[in-house]
Amino acid sequence: MRKSNEIRFRPDGKLIIMQVSDPQDMKYVRKAMVKMLDNAYDKIKPDLVVFTGDNILGNHLLDARFGTKQIASGKAATLSVMKDSIRHICEPLEKRKIPFAMIYGNHDDMNAVSKDEQADIYRSYSMCMPMNTRNGKVDCDTYNIPVYSHDGDKLLFNLWMLDSAWYDKIQDKCFQAIKPETVEWYKKESARLTSENGGKPVPSLMFAHIPLPEIMNLIELCGPDAPGAVPCKDGWCRLKDDVRGQMGECPCILEETSGLFDAALECGDVKAVVSGHDHRNCFEGNYKGIDFIQTSCASFRCYGDKTRGVRVFEINERDPGDYITYFFNYDELCGRSAGAKLRYFWDADEKEKQKFTVLAGAAAVTAGVIGALIKKK
């Protein structure tokens, strides 16, 4: 674990943050995701990598190379499997000496191992940001990362990392909500940073795994034949014309936010709220002066589509409030060679029916050839 929970701009005045959302895998990791992320680290060369939840498929112990098989039973075995699962996303950064930060999603906490115990696994890596180690009123993955000038003299930017889901084992229910204590912590810390900055709010990005309800203001109802239409509870919807990107499913939003968006408006520091959670959504839009950004998944074990990839944020020391963001998908990171396409086809879970058809066809052809040879003999 890193000693300091702060980072600095590069000597050239730039800061590159790479977001990885929903890697969501287990012990026998899909190699396509590992290859994609390795290529992203080498291509983008980020100063910080942020994992924004569902970092592992925490509530699935039926994990095998082929089919399903229960590979863990009980807390000790589950913890061992988790260490392997987390290693797949942390070790590549450890080798490259790239700092990384994380928050949890709804899948991370649905098992026998607590979030605090999982945090100790992440902290065992020297490049992991410390997270929350002091405030017992909020979760271990509720903290901030201050960004200082390249010489370390001045606070110029900030990253808010917020917990947005937790599993109640007694009720056997996952609560997808921002706790009131989290909002109070944010308001207090934001006011402190503003005071230290001479009364001027410190421009910030806010990361939470599950999108805030206000993201729905980027969406409009439409007919089923409209371009980009997806099913929603009221019929069909699509992104508004001024929203950039694509929506492959209606956003699954937080059940309760405890007034987080209003608090962000009041504090005046948040430039964008960044989420994941919905694997096929990758878009950016603005509501009341705050950008809402949703990033598609990196996982190949879970559902997704050709938007699998990573998001990049570029921040400039001379004007830190004016960030830019863009996205790299699998094809852009791994190429369109036959090998890359085969790797995608083999590892992507939504291709299971196609894979079964191909394997069944190959088996039938093989059986036919063998039968013909036997008959000939």
C-alpha positions in Angstrom: 0.0 0.0 0.0 1.2 3.5 -0.9 1.9 5.7 2.1 0.3 8.8 0.6 -3.3 9.1 -0.7 -2.3 11.9 -3.1 -0.8 12.2 -6.5 0.8 14.9 -8.6 0.6 16.2 -12.1 3.5 15.2 -14.4 6.3 17.6 -14.9 4.8 18.4 -18.3 1.6 19.5 -16.6 -0.6 16.5 -17.6 -2.4 13.9 -15.6 -3.8 10.8 -17.2 -6.4 8.7 -15.3 -7.7 5.4 -16.7 -11.0 4.1 -15.6 -11.7 0.3 -15.6 -15.3 -0.5 -14.8 -16.8 -3.9 -14.0 -13.8 -6.2 -14.7 -16.0 -8.7 -12.8 -14.1 -12.0 -13.1 -12.9 -14.8 -10.8 -10.1 -17.2 -10.4 -10.0 -18.6 -13.9 -9.9 -15.2 -15.6 -10.9 -14.7 -19.2 -7.6 -14.0 -21.0 -9.2 -11.6 -23.5 -9.7 -9.1 -20.6 -6.2 -9.5 -19.3 -4.8 -8.9 -22.8 -7.0 -5.9 -23.4 -6.0 -4.3 -20.1 -2.3 -5.0 -20.6 -2.5 -3.3 -24.0 -4.4 -0.4 -22.5 -1.7 0.2 -19.7 1.1 0.1 -22.3 -0.8 2.3 -24.8 -2.2 4.9 -22.4 0.5 4.9 -19.8 -1.8 6.3 -17.1 -0.7 8.1 -13.9 -3.5 6.4 -12.0 -5.9 3.6 -12.7 -9.3 3.7 -11.1 -11.4 0.5 -10.7 -15.0 1.6 -10.3 -16.7 -1.4 -8.9 -17.7 -5.0 -9.6 -14.0 -5.6 -9.6 -14.6 -9.4 -9.0 -17.7 -11.6 -9.5 -18.0 -11.8 -5.7 -21.3 -13.7 -5.4 -20.4 -16.4 -7.9 -18.5 -19.4 -6.5 -19.5 -21.6 -9.5 -16.4 -20.8 -11.4 -14.6 -23.1 -13.8 -12.6 -23.1 -17.0 -15.5 -24.8 -18.8 -19.0 -25.0 -17.5 -19.8 -24.6 -13.8 -18.2 -26.1 -10.7 -18.2 -25.0 -7.1 -14.6 -24.3 -6.3 -15.0 -22.6 -2.9 -17.1 -23.4 0.1 -16.7 -21.5 3.4 -14.9 -18.3 4.3 -11.3 -19.5 4.1 -11.7 -21.1 0.6 -13.6 -18.0 -0.6 -10.9 -15.7 0.6 -8.3 -17.8 -1.2 -10.3 -17.6 -4.5 -10.7 -13.9 -4.0 -7.0 -13.3 -3.6 -6.5 -15.0 -7.0 -9.3 -13.0 -8.6 -8.0 -9.7 -7.3 -4.5 -10.6 -8.3 -5.5 -10.7 -12.0 -6.3 -7.0 -12.0 -3.7 -5.7 -9.5 -0.6 -7.6 -10.4 -0.2 -6.1 -13.9 -0.2 -2.6 -12.3 2.2 -3.7 -9.6 4.6 -4.9 -12.3 4.3 -1.6 -14.2 4.5 0.5 -11.0 1.3 2.3 -11.8 -0.7 3.5 -8.8 -4.3 2.3 -8.6 -7.4 3.1 -6.6 -10.7 1.3 -6.3 -14.3 1.4 -5.1 -16.7 -1.5 -4.7 -19.8 -2.4 -6.7 -22.9 -4.5 -5.9 -21.1 -7.8 -6.7 -18.0 -7.2 -4.6 -19.8 -7.5 -1.2 -22.2 -10.4 -1.8 -20.1 -13.2 -0.2 -18.6 -14.4 3.1 -15.7 -12.0 3.0 -16.3 -8.4 4.1 -15.3 -5.3 2.2 -12.8 -4.4 4.8 -11.2 -7.9 4.5 -11.1 -7.5 0.7 -9.6 -4.0 1.1 -6.7 -5.7 3.0 -6.0 -7.8 -0.1 -5.9 -4.7 -2.3 -3.7 -2.9 0.2 -1.2 -5.7 0.1 0.0 -4.3 -3.3 2.5 -1.5 -3.0 0.8 0.6 -5.8 -2.7 0.6 -4.1 -3.9 3.9 -2.8 -4.6 3.7 0.9 -8.4 4.2 0.8 -10.2 5.2 4.0 -8.2 4.0 7.0 -9.3 6.7 9.5 -13.1 7.5 9.4 -15.2 4.6 10.8 -18.4 6.5 9.9 -18.1 5.7 6.2 -17.0 2.7 4.2 -13.4 1.8 3.5 -14.0 2.7 -0.2 -15.3 6.2 0.6 -12.3 8.6 0.4 -10.7 11.2 -1.8 -7.5 11.5 -3.7 -6.1 15.0 -3.8 -4.1 16.0 -6.9 -1.2 18.5 -6.5 0.8 20.5 -8.9 3.9 18.8 -10.3 6.1 20.5 -7.7 3.7 19.5 -4.9 3.1 23.0 -3.7 -0.6 23.5 -4.6 -3.8 21.4 -4.5 -5.3 21.7 -8.0 -7.7 18.8 -8.5 -9.5 16.1 -6.5 -11.1 12.7 -7.0 -14.1 11.6 -4.9 -14.4 7.8 -4.4 -17.8 6.8 -3.0 -19.3 3.5 -2.0 -22.8 3.0 -3.5 -23.8 -0.6 -2.6 -23.7 -3.0 0.2 -25.1 -6.5 1.0 -27.2 -7.1 4.1 -26.6 -10.8 4.9 -29.4 -10.9 7.4 -32.0 -9.6 5.0 -30.3 -11.3 2.0 -30.6 -8.1 0.0 -28.2 -5.8 -1.8 -28.9 -2.2 -1.0 -28.0 0.0 -4.0 -27.8 3.4 -2.3 -25.6 6.2 -1.1 -25.7 6.4 2.7 -26.5 9.7 4.5 -23.2 9.4 6.3 -21.4 9.4 2.9 -23.1 12.7 1.8 -22.3 14.4 5.1 -18.7 13.2 4.8 -18.5 14.6 1.3 -19.9 18.0 2.2 -17.6 18.3 5.2 -14.5 17.3 3.2 -15.4 19.5 0.2 -15.8 22.5 2.5 -12.4 21.8 4.0 -10.7 21.6 0.6 -12.5 24.8 -0.5 -11.2 26.5 2.6 -7.7 25.3 2.0 -8.0 26.6 -1.6 -8.7 30.1 -0.5 -12.4 29.8 -0.7 -12.5 28.5 -4.2 -14.0 24.9 -4.8 -11.4 22.4 -6.0 -12.5 21.0 -9.4 -13.2 17.3 -9.0 -14.4 14.1 -10.6 -16.8 11.9 -8.5 -16.7 8.1 -9.0 -19.6 5.8 -7.8 -20.3 2.4 -9.3 -24.0 2.8 -9.7 -25.3 5.8 -11.6 -27.3 8.6 -9.8 -31.0 9.0 -10.8 -30.2 12.3 -12.4 -28.5 10.5 -15.2 -32.0 9.8 -16.5 -32.2 13.4 -17.6 -30.0 12.5 -20.5 -32.6 10.1 -21.8 -36.0 10.5 -23.5 -38.9 8.2 -24.3 -39.3 7.1 -27.9 -40.8 4.5 -30.1 -39.4 1.0 -30.5 -38.2 1.8 -34.1 -36.3 5.0 -33.1 -32.5 4.9 -33.7 -30.8 3.7 -30.5 -34.0 2.7 -28.8 -33.8 0.3 -25.8 -36.5 -1.2 -23.6 -37.3 0.7 -20.3 -40.0 0.4 -17.7 -42.2 3.0 -19.5 -41.7 1.5 -22.9 -38.7 2.5 -25.0 -36.1 5.2 -24.5 -32.9 6.5 -26.1 -30.2 9.1 -25.5 -31.1 12.7 -26.2 -29.4 14.2 -29.3 -26.9 16.2 -27.3 -25.6 13.2 -25.5 -22.4 11.6 -26.9 -21.9 7.8 -27.0 -24.2 4.8 -27.0 -26.8 3.2 -24.7 -27.3 -0.5 -24.9 -29.6 -0.8 -21.9 -31.7 1.5 -19.8 -29.5 2.7 -16.8 -30.1 0.8 -13.5 -29.9 3.7 -11.1 -29.4 4.1 -7.3 -32.5 3.5 -5.1 -31.4 6.3 -2.8 -28.8 9.0 -3.0 -29.4 10.9 0.3 -29.3 14.2 -1.7 -25.8 13.7 -3.2 -26.5 15.5 -6.4 -27.9 18.5 -4.6 -24.9 18.5 -2.3 -22.6 18.5 -5.3 -24.4 21.5 -6.8 -24.2 23.3 -3.5 -20.5 22.6 -3.0 -19.7 23.6 -6.7 -16.7 21.4 -7.1 -17.9 18.3 -9.0 -17.3 18.6 -12.8 -18.5 15.1 -13.6 -20.1 12.1 -11.9 -18.6 8.9 -13.3 -20.2 5.4 -13.0 -20.2 2.0 -14.5 -22.6 -0.9 -13.6 -24.5 -1.1 -16.9 -22.2 -3.1 -19.1 -23.5 -1.9 -22.5 -23.6 1.9 -21.7 -20.9 4.2 -22.7 -21.9 7.8 -23.0 -21.4 11.4 -21.7 -23.9 14.2 -21.2 -24.6 17.3 -19.0 -27.3 18.1 -16.5 -27.4 21.4 -14.5 -23.7 22.0 -15.2 -22.5 18.6 -14.1 -21.4 16.0 -16.6 -22.8 12.5 -16.2 -20.5 9.8 -17.6 -21.3 6.1 -17.8 -18.5 3.6 -18.8 -19.1 0.2 -20.2 -17.6 -3.0 -18.8 -14.2 -4.6 -19.2 -15.5 -8.0 -18.2 -15.6 -10.9 -20.6 -17.1 -13.3 -18.1 -20.3 -11.3 -17.8 -22.6 -9.8 -20.5 -21.4 -7.0 -22.7 -20.8 -6.1 -26.3 -18.2 -4.5 -28.6 -18.0 -1.4 -26.2 -15.9 -3.5 -23.8 -12.9 -1.3 -23.0 -11.5 1.5 -20.8 -12.1 5.2 -20.4 -9.4 7.9 -20.2 -9.5 11.3 -18.5 -6.9 13.9 -19.4 -6.4 16.8 -17.0 -4.1 19.8 -17.5 -2.4 21.5 -14.7 -2.9 25.0 -16.3 -6.7 24.5 -16.4 -7.6 21.5 -14.3 -11.4 22.2 -14.4 -11.5 21.7 -18.2 -10.9 17.9 -18.4 -11.3 15.8 -21.6 -12.4 12.2 -21.7 -12.5 9.5 -24.4 -12.8 5.7 -24.7 -10.9 2.8 -26.1 -12.8 -0.4 -27.0 -11.4 -3.9 -27.4 -10.8 -3.5 -31.2 -8.8 -0.3 -30.7 -6.7 -1.9 -28.0 -6.2 -5.4 -29.4 -6.6 -4.9 -33.1 -8.8 -6.6 -35.6 -6.5 -9.5 -36.5 -8.0 -13.0 -36.8 -6.3 -13.9 -33.5 -7.8 -10.9 -31.7 -11.3 -11.7 -33.1 -11.0 -15.4 -32.1 -9.9 -14.4 -28.6 -12.9 -12.1 -28.3 -15.3 -14.8 -29.7 -14.0 -17.5 -27.4 -14.0 -15.4 -24.1 -17.1 -13.2 -24.5 -20.0 -14.8 -22.6 -22.7 -13.4 -24.8 -21.3 -15.6 -27.6 -22.0 -18.9 -25.7 -24.7 -20.0 -28.1 -22.6 -19.3 -31.1 -19.6 -21.1 -29.5 -21.9 -24.1 -28.7 -23.0 -24.2 -32.4 -19.5 -24.0 -33.7 -18.3 -26.7 -31.3 -21.3 -28.9 -32.1 -20.7 -28.4 -35.8 -17.0 -29.2 -35.5 -17.8 -32.3 -33.4 -20.3 -33.5 -36.1 -17.8 -33.0 -38.9 -15.1 -34.9 -36.9 -17.5 -37.7 -36.1 -18.5 -37.9 -39.8 -14.8 -38.0 -40.9 -14.0 -40.7 -38.4 -17.1 -42.7 -39.4 -16.2 -42.5 -43.1 -12.6 -43.7 -42.3 -13.9 -46.6 -40.3 -16.4 -47.6 -43.0 -13.6 -47.4 -45.6 -11.4 -49.7 -43.6 
